[in-house]
Every structure is written in C-alpha cells, then in structure tokens.
Amino acid sequence: MIKCELRRRSAIEPVIGHMKTDGHLGRCHLKGRDGDAANVVLTAVGHNLRLVLAWLKLLLHLILNALMQLLPLIPALKPDS
C-alpha cells in the first residue's frame, strides 16, 4: 500500500511542479477559499489544454508527413485538351 502511494506521489509531483512554473500556480491573487479553488481549477484546465494542443500538434505533423509521402505517388493533373 505504501509503495503504491509513493509511486503515485512521484508521478504527480512533476505535474504540480510544471503547474507552479508554467501555470502560475505559485501565487494566488484571488480572495478566500473560493479564490484558491478557482485558481487551482483554472491552472489544471490550462495544463490540460497545453497537453491537448501538444497532442494535436503531433497529430498534425503525422498527417502532413503521411500526405507528403503520398504526394509523389499522385499523378500530375493534366488539363483536358
């Protein structure tokens, strides 16, 4: 049980570190507990959006590379004469 918790913690700590630096989680400018909760949720949303955008960028590169490999195989369009 303890090993499982330590493994989970070691997987989560880098994410929290990135959210503190990249997501500006270090200081909360919102007031009270509701402000703290909103700050954490907004930071998590921003982190997830960055992950989705990185995935979409990779997918776009894969699609473009596949199309570029197919381009020489497509015969040139000839105008009707």
VOSENU-140383 format. One record per residue (C-alpha): residue number from 1; x, y, z. Coordinates in steps of 0.001 Angstrom, whole numbers. Layout:
resi, X, Y, Z
NUM, X, Y, Z
...
***
This chain:
resi, X, Y, Z
1, 0, 0, 0
2, 2780, 2428, 898
3, 4743, 1592, -2260
4, 1662, 2329, -4358
5, 1181, 5703, -2668
6, 4855, 6621, -3122
7, 4713, 5658, -6798
8, 1594, 7785, -7264
9, 3193, 10710, -5463
10, 6351, 10540, -7582
11, 4174, 10621, -10705
12, 2145, 13633, -9554
13, 4924, 15839, -8163
14, 6443, 16754, -11570
15, 2986, 17748, -12829
16, 2485, 20032, -9840
17, 5950, 21493, -10390
18, 5120, 22304, -14017
19, 1792, 23788, -12976
20, 3594, 26023, -10488
21, 6071, 27321, -13053
22, 4165, 27212, -16342
23, 648, 27596, -14988
24, 1408, 30345, -12461
25, 114, 28269, -9549
26, 2743, 29689, -7213
27, 805, 32738, -6031
28, -2946, 33148, -5809
29, -4306, 36657, -6333
30, -7908, 35605, -5727
31, -9592, 36056, -2356
32, -10510, 33325, 104
33, -11056, 29603, -242
34, -13206, 30055, -3331
35, -10382, 32002, -4952
36, -7905, 29265, -4079
37, -10205, 26618, -5539
38, -10793, 28667, -8703
39, -7056, 29229, -9104
40, -6310, 25503, -8901
41, -9116, 24587, -11314
42, -8086, 27226, -13849
43, -4464, 26123, -13633
44, -5481, 22490, -14182
45, -7610, 23495, -17178
46, -4680, 25401, -18664
47, -2369, 22443, -18096
48, -4804, 20058, -19797
49, -5234, 22445, -22737
50, -1467, 22549, -23202
51, -1415, 18735, -23259
52, -4247, 18601, -25818
53, -2543, 21202, -28017
54, 723, 19248, -27916
55, -1168, 16083, -28918
56, -2930, 17905, -31760
57, 384, 19321, -32970
58, 1864, 15820, -33080
59, -1198, 14512, -34914
60, -983, 17336, -37478
61, 2696, 16568, -38111
62, 1907, 12878, -38614
63, -891, 13691, -41078
64, 1271, 16151, -43019
65, 4154, 13684, -43189
66, 1819, 10981, -44499
67, 470, 13364, -47141
68, 3963, 14417, -48193
69, 4913, 10765, -48681
70, 1828, 10223, -50841
71, 2410, 13343, -52942
72, 4928, 11780, -55379
73, 2531, 8860, -55927
74, -303, 11097, -57137
75, -100, 11613, -60905
76, 43, 15200, -62078
77, -3298, 16591, -63166
78, -3348, 17170, -66900
79, -5718, 19695, -68433
80, -8238, 18302, -70908
81, -7217, 19108, -74483
***
